[in-house]
Amino acid sequence: MKNLPSLKNLYYLVHLHQEQNFNRAAKMCFVSQSTLSSGIQNLEEQLGYQLIERDHKSFMFTAIGEEVVERARNILTNVDDLVELVKNQGEPMTGEIRLGCIPTIAPFLLSRVVKLCQQDYPKLSLLLKEDTTERLLDALAKGELDLLILALPVDTNGFHSMKVGIDPFKMVMHKELSQDVIQPIDYQKMPDESIFLLQAEHCITGHAITACQLGDSSKVNPFAATSLHTLVQMVNSKLGTTFLPQMAIDTGILHDTDLIAMDPPGEAPYRDIGLVWRQTTSRISTFRTLGLAIQKKLLAQELPSKK
């Protein structure tokens, strides 16, 4: 039988690539720096190729080293899935799920998902991470997360996705400003730079522009907020108007403000909420069961009617 590289040494290599520092990588692996360094040298000897170029002050991964890191990530992820498959054989709704969620959904849905699991699936444990769509998808691909809750559509090439609900958009403005708005609302008649949105890395901005048909960029203020709560404060200061998802409104984001929510003009705009996971995972049954529970108990809602 071939002298195969150990999973432990592959684990050391992946963490060194992630941290780009021997000391930090060793701490992440709970070993000494010399142990980690020796493990990677042993890996190079087994493979017969130099994976890292070193001098006394710095290091860099070789081209083959970069490819080995990428393949090692996939190997370690598949091993984790294998362990979970065996551990949860016959009991899909058990074990641990590393769940990622975007900031425009997490504050308004995650606590309800956790409560749902505590009540219906007490053997299922959720570890939560909040981040942007791009970084969450990257973490999923690297095996650092198991499952994501995202706003669709997004490019999920290489992953499976499952729609679990919809989240309508509402137009929100100060009640005093609303008295001067001519009904039905016409975006073209609104003042320039009077619509406030989130920074571009938040996918809700693109979803709102598309769903609400904000084709005229002159109506959008160049100042972009960092969170939905910041948007609320800006609009509550009578600076303009914005669009908020219904789930944020339902959980009280407008409490203690003088803001009102109304239906935007045209077809009722909304975003899809979905689960995303790797195609290679062994926990499809668990993820689909959780998705159906979220769909039925948390996001049960009819598609908004068209104007």
N, C-alpha and C positions, 0 to 999 in steps of 0.2 A: 504494500500500500504506500502511496506517495506520502512524503513528509509534508503535510498540509500546514499552512500558517494557522496559528491559534486565533480564536475569536478575541481573546484578551489583547493581543498585540494589534489586531485590526481596530479594536476599540480605542487603544492608545493613539493610534495614527489619526483616526477621525477626530478625536478631541484636540490633538495638537493642531490639526488643520483649522478647526473651529476657533481655537483660542489664539493661535499664532504666537504662543508663548509657552515654553516648557514648564515653567513654574505653575502658571494658571491651569494648564492642561493636567498636570499631575494632581493638583488639588481637586479638579473636577472628577478625576478617576480614583481619588482617595488612595493614591500611592505616592511614594517619594519621587523626586525628579529623576534620580538615578535609575529607579526601577522602570519608569516610563521610557527613558532614553535607551536603556538596555533592551527593552521589549521591542522598540522600533528598529534598533540595530539587528536584533535577532530576526525580525521580519524581513529586513533587507537581505540578510544572509540566506534565508530560506528561499526567497524569490529570485535571488541572484541579480538584483538590480538596485541601483542607488535611488532611493525615494526622496531623500533630503540632502541638499548641499549645505554643509556646515562650515563655519569658521568659529573663532573663539568668541565672537560678539553677536553673530546673527545666523540665520538659516533661511533657506527657501526650498519649496517643493519643486522637484524636477517635473518634467512633462509626464513621465510615466507615474510619478508619485501622485500627481493630481488625478490621473485616471484610476489609480488604485484606491484613492480616497473615495471617489464617487462609487466605485463598485463595492467597496467595503461598507459604505452606508447602506446600500441595498441588501447586502448579506446580513448585516446586523438587524435591519428592519425585518427581513424575512424570518430571522431566528426569533425575534420578539413575537412575531405573529404566530410562529410555530408553538412557542411556549404557551401563549394565550389560548391557542386552539386546544391543546391538550388539557390545560388547567380548567378550561370552561366547557369541556366536552359534556354535552347533555344539558348544560345550564348556560344558555347564551347570555342571559341578563345578569351576569356576575362579572367580577373583576374590576379593572380600572380602565377608564377612558380619559385620555389626555385630549381635552376639548378646547378648540380655539374658536374665538368669536370676534367679529369686528366691533369697533366702539359705538357704532350707531345702532347696534342691536343688543350688545352685552348688558348695558345697565337696565334694559327694559324687558329682557327675556330670560337671561341666565338664571336669576334667582328662582324663577318659576320652573325652569327645567330641573334645577337641583331639587326643589321641593317635590316635583313629580317623581323623580327617581327615588327619593327618600320614602315616599308613600307607596309607590307601585313596584319599585325594583330595589329593595333595601340592600341587596348584595352587590349592587352596581355603584362604583365610586367614581366621581368626576373630579378631575384636576383641570382647572380653568386657566386659560391664557387669553388676554385681549390684545389685539394688534391689527394692523392694516391688512387688507385682503392679500396684497402681494407678499408680505412677510409670512402670513399664515400659510399660504400655498407653498412657499419655499420650505417652511418647517414641516409641513405634511409630506412633501416629497423626500425630505431628508430623514423621515421617520421620527422626528421629534414630537409630532402630534399624531393622533389617531383619527380625529374627526373634526370637521369644521362646521360652524353655522355661518353662512354668508348670505349676502343679498345677491340674487341672480338677476340678469345674466352676467357671468364672468367667464373668462377663458379657463375652463376646467379640463383642458386637454391632458389626457393621461390619468384622469380621475373619474370616479363615478359620482353622480350627483342625484339628489332626490328632493323634489319640491315638497315642502311641508306646509306652506301657507302663503298668504298674500298680506301686504302691508300698504294700505292706501296712503297717498300723500294728501295733506291738508295745507291750504294757504293760510298763513298766520300773520296777523298784523295787530297793531294797537287799536283798541276800540274807538279812540278818537279819530284816527286816520281812516278807519273803515267808513265813517260817516260821509267822507268826501269821495268814496269810491263809487263810480257809476256802475250799476248792475245792468246787464251781465258784464263781468270784468273782461276788459280787453287789454292784453299785455302791451299792445302798441301804444295805448293811451297812458300807460304808466310813466312816471318820470324816469329819466335815464339814471342808471346806477342805483335804483331803488330796491333791487332784489338782492338779498344777501344769501350766500351759500357757504358751504364748508370748503376747506382747502382741497386741492385736486386729488391728493392721495386717498381721500375718503370717497369710496365708490358711490356713496349716496348722491354726491354732486352730479356725477354723470347720469345716474338714474333719474334724478329730479329734472335735469335739463332735457333728457329724452322723453320722460313720461309726461312732463308738463309742457313740452313743445316750446322750450325757451330758445327759439332760434335766433332771436335778436340779442346779441351779446352786449349791446349798449345798455340794456336794461339791468344787467348784472353788475353789482358793485365790485371793483377790483380787490377790495379788502375781503379776504377769506377768513372765516372763523376756524378755530381749532376743534370745536366740539359743538354739539347741539345745544348745550346749556349756554355757551357763549352766544350762539345765534339768538337764543331766547332773550338774553339780556340786551343785546343790540336792538332787537326789534321792540322790546319793551321800552327802550329809550326813544322811540318814535323816529328811528333812523330809516326805517323802510319796512319791507315785508320779507318773508321767507317761506320755505316749504318744510314741513315736519312730517315724519312718519306717524301713522295713527298709533302704533304701539307706544311711542314716546308720550303722546298726548294722553293715552289711556292710563299710563302709570304716573300721571301728575306733573309732567314737566312744565305745564302752564300755571300750576298753583301759585298763588301769591303774585300774580302778574295781572296786568290790565290788557292781556291779549285775548283775541278771539280767533277761533279756527273756522274756516269756511271751505266749501268745495271749490277747487280751482275750475277755471272755465274749460269747456270742451269735454272730451272723453275722460271719465274718472281715472286719474293716474294712480299707479301703484307699483311696488316692487315685489318680486317673488322672494320668499325666504326658503333656503334650501340647506340640506346637509351635503357635505362633500367628503369622500374618503378615497384612499388608494385602491386601484383595481386589484392589487395583489393581496389585500388584507384577507385574513381568515375569519373576520368578525362581521361579515355582511349581514347575517341574520340579526345580530345585536343592533347594528346601526339602523337597519330597516324597522325593527320593532320599536326602537326609540323614536325614529322619525314618524311612524304612524301614531304613536302616543302623543307627540308634540302636535301633530296635525289635528288630531281628534280633540284633545283636551285644552290646548293652549292657543292654537291658531285657527280654530274652526270659524270660518267666515266666508260668506258668499262673495263672489267677485263683485266689485263695485259696479253699479248700474251705469250705463252710458247716458250722457246728457242728450 
